[in-house]
Amino acid sequence: MTRPYNFSAGPATLPEPVLQRAREEMLDWQGSGMSVMEMSHRGKEFLSIAAQAETDIRDLLNIPSDYKVLFLQGGASIQFSMVPLNIPGSSADYINTGSWSKKAIAEAKRLKKVNVAASSEDQNFTTVPERAEWNCNPAAAYLHYTHNETIGGVEFDVIPEVSVPLISDMSSTLLSRPLDVSRFAVIYAGAQKNIGPAGLTIVIVNEAVLGQCAESTPAMLNYQTHANADSMYNTPPTYAWYLAGLVFQWLKGLGGLTAIAEHNQVKAKLLYNFIDQSGFYTNPVEPRYRSWMNVPFILADDGLNERFLSEARQAQLLTLKGHRSVGGMRASIYNAMPLKGVQTLVDFMAEFQRRYG
Ligand SMILES: *Cc1c(COP(=O)(O)O)cnc(C)c1O
């Protein structure tokens, strides 16, 4: 049986070898007599799974030793609050490049004076504001930006140069290519896009950030609490942590982030090139800032959307409906989407255009 290709933005497709391994280990993890789901998070079995996953993500991203890797819950969304709670200072800079930036800004506003240093809202979020035009506050506690806007399909092509601690929401792009972690104070990512199942949030935090919370900060919202406890202050999302660990091993087996980056670039180019030359499908994003992970596109005739989706489903191509705020279609082509899946999509799109375009 071959599985359909699933273009969901998140929770998203996982590598098939990872799912197979999880199935093999479901009832009895490596002779322990337990499913990973049934293990104490403080038992030696799970501690070894947890430690291996951390070692592997450190290897993959080449994370410097003065950074902690935290395996938390609450989604990327709770980081919208944890970042302003953990970094003191009355004001913070934010860059607004789309829906997720806006949510981060809205939460930060509850806790700090927010300076939106740049926004592409007046260009309908189809670009990243020119760095030279950002109106940064040199006294800001930090600058926050969304490296890849999952809904709009807009991605920063470089890490911005700023003079204050840099924070990035990398939910839909972390592990898609090599990254210079040392440029950041905090990187966070909900796992369900490109890392593993929902329920786990990865936070990579420089040790200099730790220990600055106000006394009134709830323990669960304090990075220091989790760093001191190796992410086991309370019960961590054990199964999601284990599965993310299998994904890390899968990535290492493929040759790490340089190899997956090449693969991702080939997939993205194939799809964007097809869209651009089709004369029927369009992607509105300025080419330089097009996401390698999330590719929104619209059909020349909106009235064909339902037909497109239902015929795609019949062709074993799932979850292509665009986000309700954007409309049209969106193909999320994370690490786990094989090139063959993108090729099958392109072939389907060409055939659909031939019949209805
Ligand atoms: C999905 C997503 C979020 C929200 O993640 P949750 O884990 O649902 O809180 C935040 N930012 C970006 C860029 C996302 O893609």
The ligand as an SDF file (V2000), in Angstrom:
LIG
                    3D

 15 15  0  0  0  0  0  0  0  0999 V2000
    1.9630   26.9190   13.6270 C   0  0  0  0  0  0  0  0  0  0  0  0
    2.7230   28.1430   13.9850 C   0  0  0  0  0  0  0  0  0  0  0  0
    2.5720   28.7600   15.2320 C   0  0  0  0  0  0  0  0  0  0  0  0
    1.6170   28.2610   16.2840 C   0  0  0  0  0  0  0  0  0  0  0  0
    2.0310   27.0650   16.7670 O   0  0  0  0  0  0  0  0  0  0  0  0
    1.2280   26.3080   17.9510 P   0  0  0  0  0  0  0  0  0  0  0  0
    2.1610   25.1880   18.2410 O   0  0  0  0  0  0  0  0  0  0  0  0
   -0.0800   25.8940   17.3830 O   0  0  0  0  0  0  0  0  0  0  0  0
    1.0840   27.2520   19.0660 O   0  0  0  0  0  0  0  0  0  0  0  0
    3.3330   29.8780   15.4930 C   0  0  0  0  0  0  0  0  0  0  0  0
    4.1890   30.3760   14.5770 N   0  0  0  0  0  0  0  0  0  0  0  0
    4.3550   29.8180   13.3630 C   0  0  0  0  0  0  0  0  0  0  0  0
    5.3280   30.4090   12.4050 C   0  0  0  0  0  0  0  0  0  0  0  0
    3.6250   28.6810   13.0330 C   0  0  0  0  0  0  0  0  0  0  0  0
    3.7860   28.1070   11.8360 O   0  0  0  0  0  0  0  0  0  0  0  0
  1  2  1  0
  2  3  1  0
  2 14  2  0
  3  4  1  0
  3 10  2  0
  4  5  1  0
  5  6  1  0
  6  7  2  0
  6  8  1  0
  6  9  1  0
 10 11  1  0
 11 12  2  0
 12 13  1  0
 12 14  1  0
 14 15  1  0
M  END
$$$$
